[in-house]
Amino acid sequence: MGGRGGQSPLALLAYLAYPLSVTEFPITSAERALIDRAEDFAARVIAPDAAAWERARSPLPREVVREWSALGLNGLQVATAHGGQGASYYCKVRVAEALARVCMASSFALNNMQGFVTRIEREGSAEQVSRYLPRLLTGELICAPSLTEPGAGSDFGAISTRAIKVPGGWRLDGEKAWITNGAIADLLVLYAQTNSEAGNAGIASFLVDTHAAGVERLAPYELIGGHAIGAAGVRLTDVFVSDADLFAPPGQAFKNALVGITAARTHVAAMACAMVESALRLTFGYTSARRAFGRPLIGHQGLRWQLVDVAADLEAARLLTYRAVDVIAAGNDAQVEAAFAKKVAAEMATRSIAACMQAMGAEGLRTDHPLARHLASARIAAYVDGTTEIMNERIGAALKDRYGRVGR
């Protein structure tokens, strides 16, 4: 993004409301090299096959995960002492954007995986880190979060999967749904209720081997798109998990999950913006080359203004997203900032990508362009890590504090 000069009125309004230096993140030269590595990976590995994976309704292939891991990107934020890259949150967002410009579903799957590798390194016991981290960093093991259930989505506190304490560990029963990478995951960070009377305070998290006795992997969902996410469910029947695999105890697990979800919402907003950038660049290039009625398509005011609206909305959504990134990177609570970013970016992506498709005419319908995949993923962005309606609730709860006072 450029400086403030020449920005759209909407984008400028967003900047004046929240004057943060978000046009350039504080990226080190080593982090720039990691972003370049991710961009090359996206162009070389993901771009050639993303459409084929979608046609086959295929989750991300394991060999792709292994190559991603061999580049050190699965350990992007893992400390160098543990074999990772020690990169910043800013770098993580840039990497997610680089992948999403090519395929948001792949970006979402790999970003989610990488985030939970980092959580295991930072939040796990020394024994858990020793046992799991080396194989996670190489892609030998694939990990995934498991929060949602058939009857409990955005209402995370309503989960009904039960964890009963037994000698030496816990017995788990229940069903989980919409697990990112659930179709290929070997290890779940799974949330279960240990005491229904305690509500959120009774929720604990466990490291669960998907190959263990009593774990049944359910068929991946057939969706309108985004199949590289590998969304699937699992059913647990009397699954034993040892005390050594208790990840976060009751009273702590729910708090940890909320922090993770706030960051995830910001990632989704960044990916949505990256998809629109990709769509806008493609559309601008096509309409500059294609001629009609004696001039390039972009020379017709109506079409040009249509793309101006896309560009203006993208600039504004990005400013909200980068504001949330700054708050998270500073270690502060970004629940409201992340909700604003995700709501605006997801809604913007749906209408903007559709507008780009319209501007390209029938050419926009071709599957050798990423526009159709981007449009399906924009719809997915409105649901993952909290629906748009949940974003409205989060923002609504903050209205009194932010706008309930008269004057200064």
N, C-alpha and C positions, 0 to 999 in steps of 0.2 A: 504494500500500500504506500502511496505517496504521502506528502505532507498535506496540510489543511487546504492549501490553495487549490481551487478548482474542484473541491469536493461538492457533492450534491447537498442541497439545503437540509435534507433529512439526516444525512451523515454528519453535517456540520452541527446540527442541533444536538445530536447524540454526543458529539465531542465536547460541545460547550457545557452540556449537562454533567458530563463526567470527564474532566480534562486530565486524562492519564496519557503517558507516553507509550501508546500501544502499537505504534506503527512499526517499531522494531524491538523485538525482545532482546534481552541481554544474553546473546548466544556466544559461547567461546568458539575459538577456531576448531577445537576438538569436537565440539558439538555440531558445528557446521559440517564437519567431515561425516559425522553420523547421519545427519539429515541428507547429505549427498548420497550416502550409501543406501538410505531408504528410498530415495527417488530413483536410483539406478535399479534397485530391487523391484520397485513397482513397475518400472518400464520394461524390465527384462523378464521378470517371472510372472507378475500378475496380469499385466495388460494383454499379453498374447492369449491367455486362457480364460480370462474372467467371463467372457460371453459363453464359452463352452461349458464352464462350470454351471452357469445359470441355466443353460438349456438342459443339462443333465441333472439339475436340481441337486448338485453335489456340494457337500461341505468342503471346507478348505482341505486340500490333500495334505497328508502328513509330511510328504516330502517337501512341500512348500514351507511348512513349519520348521522342518530341520534346516533348510537353507537359510531361512530368516534367523534361526538360532545360531547357525555357523557364522553369520555376520556380526554376532554379538548383540543383535537388536532385541532378543528376548530378555536380555539382562540390561536393558537400556538404563534403568534407574537403580539397579543393584549396585551396591558398593564395590569398588575395585578390589577391596580386600577379599571379597567373596566371588571374584571372577566376573563382575559386571563392568559396566561402563561408567557408573557414577554420574550420569547425566542429570540435568535439571528438569523440573516440570515444564519449563518453557520448551526445552528440546523435545520432550515427549509430545507436546501438542503439535509442534512442527512436523514431527514424524507421522503423526496421525493424519495431518492435513496432506502430506505428500502421498500417502497411500490412498486416501479418500478421493483425491482428484482422479484416480484411475478406477477405484472400486471401493465404495464405502463399506460393503459387506465384508470384504477382506480386511480392510482397515479396522473395522469394528471387532472382528474376530481376533486379529493379532494384537490390537491395543488392549483388549480385555484380557487376553492371555498374559501379555507382558505386565499389565498392572497387578495381576494376582501373583505372578512370580515375585514381584517387588514386595507385595504384602507378606508373602511367606517369609521372605528374607528379613523384613523389618519387624513383623509381629509374631513370627513363630518362635518356638523354643529352640535352644541351641541344638537339641537332638533332632528336631524337625528340619531345621536348616541343613544339618549335616546329612540327613537321610534323603531329603527330597531335592534340595536346590541344585546340586551338580547335574542331575538328570533333567531337571526343568530347563536349565540353561542351555543344554544341548538339543532340546526338543525331543529327547527320548520319552519324557513324560509330558503330557499336556494337561494343564489344570484349568478349572473353570469354577466360577461362583455358582451357587445353587440357592437362590432365595425364593423365587416365585413358586406358587403352587396353583393347581387348577382353580381353587377357590380363594386364592389370596395373591393379588398382583401388587398394585400400588399400595394397598393396605398391608404393608409388610408385617405389622404387628399381629395380623390375623392368621399367621401360618399355623397349620395343624399337625405337621410332622412332629412326632413325639420322640424324645430321647429319655429313656428310663435308666437310672443309675443301677448298675449291677457290679458285682465284684470284678475289679480289674478294668472296668470300662463302662460302656453304655450300650443299650439296645435301641436301635432306631427303626421306626415304622412310619411310612407315609409315602406321599408322591410329590415329586417336584416337576415343574413345567418351565418351558421357555428358557432352558439353560443354554447360554451362548457357548458354542463349541461342544454342546452336550453330545453330539453325534460322534465325536472323536476323543473326548476327554478321558484321561486315565485317573485323574485325581480331582475331587470336588471339595471346595470350601463350602460346606453344607450347613444351613441354619435350621435349627430345630428347637422346639419348645420343651423345656425341662420341667416347667411348673406353670400350668395354665392359669392358676390363680394370681401369678406374679405379672402377667401381661408381658410387656416388652422386656422387663427385667429378668424374665425367666428364659429368654432366648440365648442359646449358646451356639457356637459354630464348631464344626468338626472337619477333619481331613478324612475323606471317605474314598477308598479305592473302588472305582467303578467295576473292577473285575472280582470283587469280593463276593462271597456267598450271600445270597439274599438281595443283591442289587440287580435289577432288571433294567437295561437300557431300552427305552421306548423309541419307536420309529421317529425319525426327524419329521418336522412339520413341512407340509407342502404349502408354500406361500405364494404371494403375487410376485415375489422376487427376493433378492438378498439371501439366497440359499447358502452362500459361502459362510454365513454366520454359523451354520450348523446347529440351529435351534432344535432342541429335542428335550425330552423329559426322562426321568428315572423313577422307578418304583422300588421302595425299600421294604423288605419283609424280614423282620427280626434280624437286622444287620448288626453285628457286633463291631464296635469301634473301641479300641483300647484307650486307656487314660492318656497314653503318650500321643494320641491323635486328637485330643481336645485342643482346638485352635484358640478359641476365645471363650472364657467362662461366662455363665449367666451374669448379666449386669454390664458386661463389656462388649459382647458381640454386637448387640443392636447399635450401640454408639459407633463402633468401628464401621458398621455397614453404612450408616448415614453419612459419615465422612467420605467413604468411597463413592457413594451414589452422587454426592455433590460434585466431585471431580468428574465422574462419568458423564454427568449431564453437560458439563462444559466441553468434554471431548466430543460429544454428539453434536453440539452446536458448532464446534470448529470443523468437524467433518461435513456438516451440512453446508457451511460456507464454502468449503473446498470444492464440493460437488458443483455448486453454482458457479464458482470461478471457472471450473473446467468447462461447464456448459456454455458460459458466456464467451470464453475464448474460442471454442469450437464454432459457435454461432457467428461471432464477429468475423472469423476467418472465412466461413462459408458465404456469408452475405456480402463480404467485400469482393469475393471472386465471382459470384454468380450475378449475371446481369439480367435485367428485365426492363422493357420500355426505354431502352437506350442508356441505361445507367446501372451501376451496381445496386443490388438490393438495399445495401446500407445507405445509399443516397436518397432513398425515399423516406420522407420525414416521419410518416406514421410508423414504419418498421424501426427506424433509428430511435425514435422516442420510446418505443416498446423496450428496446434494449437499454435505454437510459434508465427506465424505471427499474429494470433488473439490477443494473449497476448501483443505483442509489440505495436500493434495499439491501444489497450485499454489503456495501460499505457500512451502513448503519448496523446491520446484524453483526458484522465483524467487530465493530467497536464495542458492542455489548459483550460479545464473547471474550475479547481480549481484556476487558475490564474484569470479568470473572476470573480469567487466568491470572491476572496480576494479584487479585485478592487471595487466591489459593496459594500462589507462589510465595506470598508474604506470610503464609501460615495463619491466615485469618478465616473466620466463618464466611463462606460465600454461598450459603443456601439461597438467598434471595437473588443475588447476582447471577448464579447459575440458572435459576428458574427463568429469569428474564431472558438470558441468552438462549436457552434451549427453546423456549416458547417462540421467540421471535425468529430464530434461525430456522427451526423446523417448518414453521408456517411460511416463511419467506422462500425456503427451498422448493416446496411443492409448487407454488404459483410461479416462481422464477424459472424453474426447469421446464414447466409446461409452456411458459411464454417463449423460451428458447426453441423448443420443439416446434411451436407454431410458426416462429419466424423462419425456420428452415423448411417449412412446407412438408411435403411428403418425405423429403430426405430425412427429416427428423425422426421418422418412424423406423428407419433401418437399424437392425440390431448390430451392424458393424460399427455403429456409433455408440457411445456409452449413455446416451440421453435416456433411453427407456430404463436401463438399469439404475441410473441416477434418480429417475422419477419414482420408481418403486422404493428405492432406499430412502428418499425424502419422506415417503409415507411411513416407513419403518421408524424414521427419526422422531415421528410424532408419538411413538408408543414406548420405545425402549428407555429404560432408566427413568420411568415416570411419564405418564401421558401428559398431553397438553393441558388436560383438565386438572391434573395434580399440580402442574406449574401454576395454573390460575389460582389454585387454593393456597399455594405457598406465597405467591405474590399478594393475594388478597389478605392474608394474615398480617402482612407487613404494611398495608396501606395506612393504618392509623398512625403508626410510628413515623412514616415518611411524609404523609400528606394530611394528617389529621389536625395539624396546628395552623392557625391563621398567622400570616406574616412570617417573620423570622423567628 
